[in-house]
Amino acid sequence: MEPGKQGHAKKISKNTQKEGKMRLFTIFVSLLLIFGATAVQADTLDSTENARKLTDQVMAKVTAGDFLGGFNVMKPYLIIPDSEFNVMCEQAKSQLPVIQSRFGTSVGSEFISERMIGKSLLQIVHIQKFEKHAMRWRFTFYNPKGKWILNTFNFDENIQALFTEYHNEK
């Protein structure tokens, strides 16, 4: 190695080590946050029937124009921290005027399907009916130890997907 270049190689090596340690630290903090978020305690439901009742209650609130009320019905059963729940509520609240201007007012809801995958996963699907369009609501429950928790939920306007999903169930 040329004189003077050896010191440069040592600097690169030390910088690479520092970057590696920083990456490990970042990964560690990320994992800590992820596992900390999933450690949130959620209320549980004893049966698939109670899971269905919960989704019916959510849809009753939502279709009556009380979006946040519907979210609050399911809040105890969700496995997300309050901070994430609050962000979800704010996002939904900001989307509501756009949804209403595009689809019209809510005129009701309809149960579409309930599907079990194995013994641990349950998905319940409803549609929210508007004057001009419908929105799909999917609720996914997880049963790790004999009790159901609301793992995820989402709503979107992709009603075309319902034809494929429903057809695959038959």
Secondary structure, DSSP 8 states (H G I E B T S, - for coil): --TTHHHHHHHHHHHHHHHHHHHHHHHHHHHHHHHHHHT-----BSSHHHHHHHHHHHHHHHHTT-HHHHHHHHGGGB-S-HHHHHHHHHHHHHHHHHHHHHH-SEEEEEEEEEEEETTTEEEEEEEEEESS-EEEEEEEEE-SSSSBEEEEEEEES-THHHHHHHHHH-
